[in-house]
Amino acid sequence: MLNLTQVAPGAQNSTRSLQMINCLRDRFLYSEKRPRDIVFRALDDILLGRRTGSRHLIVSRLIREAATNARCEAQRIGFEFSNWDTVTRAVINAMLAAGVLLTDNDARIPAGVAALGTTIVGLKDDYRDLTEAYLLEFLIRNLGDVSTRDHRALAHALFRQFDRSIPMEDLEDRVAILLATLDGRVTLRENGTYSVVGNPVPFL
């Protein structure tokens, strides 16, 4: 078994972030940051455009339309990425688990067998923060040993954009901000590891 304490710091962060990415991939929740943001914008555009329309939009159709719109937006801005169907489904899975997709009367669409056939009418306020905070919570719960020393690895796994103009410190700050939103749900043990209070989402 690989002992992370015997690996150089840079390689250790890379190994740890890969472990986190694989953890998310195993549950079909992983998305790179820039494609995720493009999908978020596509969802905004679709749902804003539907507010005055009469045709019902179910989640399965939303996924298809968002993937198509995201692909078009990527081509427009010159961003090379091909797996838009896959990444859109992963983003929607995370949003369902985070409880940010809303149906009639602003009720949360629960993750489960009925989710794809449920009509969606909107998104929770701050849905992007809530979704990314969920991904962070998921890693803390499922890895079981995420600690204060893992902030850089978390930043790499969740927010890396392969853009050298974005300081790594900004991405680590994003991790800290999201952790603050989880106060009361995530606790810090004396040994520096994080722990999630409460039960996981049953579907995941």
N, C-alpha and C positions, 0 to 999 in steps of 0.2 A: 504493500500500500504506500502511496506517495505521502511523505511527511512534508507538509507545507512549510514547517519551520526550518527545513534544510534547503529550501529553494531561495534563490536570489529574490529581493523584493519585487523587481519588475516582473519576473517570471511568476512569482507567487500571486501577484494581482491578476495576471493573465490566466493562470490556472484556476484561480478562484472565480473569476468572472465567467469563464467557460463553464464551470460547474453550475453557476447560477443560470446561465443561458439554457443549458441542457435541462435543468429542473423545470424551467418555464416551457421549453419545447415539448417535454414529455406530456404536459397537460394542454398543449396547443394554445399557449398563452403568449408566446414570445413574438415580439416585433421590434425591429430596429427603430430608433427614435425618429429619424427623418421620415421614413415611410409611415410611421404611426401618426405623425403630425399631419401628413398629407391626407391620410384617411380621415382624421378628425375634421379637417376642413371640408372634405367631401361630404361627410355626414351633416355638418352645419348647413352647407349649401342645399342639400336635398331636403332636409327637414324644414328649413326656413321657407323654401319654395313650395312646400306642401301645405303650409298652415292655412292658406286660403283655398286649397283644392278640396274636392269632394271624394276623390278616390282613396280608399283605404290602402295603407302601406304596411305590409307585414315584414317582420324582421328578415325573412329569407330574401325577399325582394330588395330590401334595404342593402343587404350585403352585396348583391349583384350590382346594384346601381352605384354603390359607393366604390366598389372595385373598378368599375368602368370609369367613373369620374376621376378617381385617383390616378388611374393610368393616363388619362388625357392630360391631367394637370402636370404629371411628371414629364410627359413629352413636351409640354408647353415651356416648362422651366429648364429643360435639358438635364433632368435627373434620371440617371440610368438605373432602372430597377425593373425586374420582370415578374416577380411572384405576387402580383397584386391580389389575386383571388385568395391566396393562402394568408397573406398578411392581414387582409381585411377580415377574414374569419377569425384570426387570432385576436385582433383588436376588439371585435364584437364579443368574443368569448370573455375577454377581460372585462368589458363594459357590463355584460350580463352578470358576471360574478361580483362586480362592484356595485351592482344595483342602480345603475345610472340611466338605463333605458326605461322610458315611461310609456304606459298605455293610458286608456281612458281614466279620467279623474285623477291624473297624475300618480296612478298606482305603479309601483315598480314591476317590471317584467322579470319574474324569477328565472334563473338558469334552470333548464330542465327540458324534458321532451316536448313541451308545448311552446317553448320560447320562439322557435322559428316561425310558427304560425300565428303568433300574436301581433295584433295591430300596434304599431308604434306611433305615438303622437308627439313625442318630444324627448328632451334630455334634461337631467338634473343640472342645476346651476353648478358651476365648477366641476363639470363631469370629467374634464381632462385630469385635474388634480386628483379627483377621487379614483379614477381608473389607475393612474400611475401609483397612487398610494396603495391600492389593492395589490398591485404587482409586488411592491415592496413587502407588504404584509404576508403575501403568499410565500415569498422566499424565506422570510423569517420563520414562518410556521413550518414549512416543509423541510428546510435544511436543518433547523434545530440548533445551529451553532453560529448564527450570524452575530457578529460582535461589533463594537465600536471601531475595531481595526479594519473592518470590511467596507468602510464607506467608499473608498476609491474603487474597489471591485464592484460594488453595487452601482456606482456611477458609470463604470464601463459597461456593465451588463444591461442597464436600463436606459442610459442616456447618451452613450457614445455615438457621435455623428460623423466620425472620421474627418472632422473639420478642425484643422490646427488653429483656426482663428478663435475657437471657443475654448477658453481656459479650462483645464481639468478642475480647477478650484471652483468654477461656477457650477459644474456638474455635481461636485461633492456637496456644494451648498444646496443644490436641488434635493439631494438625498436627505440632508438635515431638515429642510423645510417640510418635506413630506413626512418624515418621522415625527415632527412636531404636531402635524395634523392627526397622527395616530395616538397621541397622548391619551391614556385611559384605556386604550385597546392594546397597545404594545408597552411593555414594561422593560426596565433595564435591571438585570440581575447584578449582584455584587461582583461577579467575575467578569462583567463587561459584555455579556451576551444579552441579546434581546429575546423577549418571550411574548407571545400573543395570548391575550386573555379572551376566553370565549370559544365557541365552536366554529369550525370552518363552514364554508358554504357547502351544503350536502352534495350538490352536483359535481363539485370539483374535489 
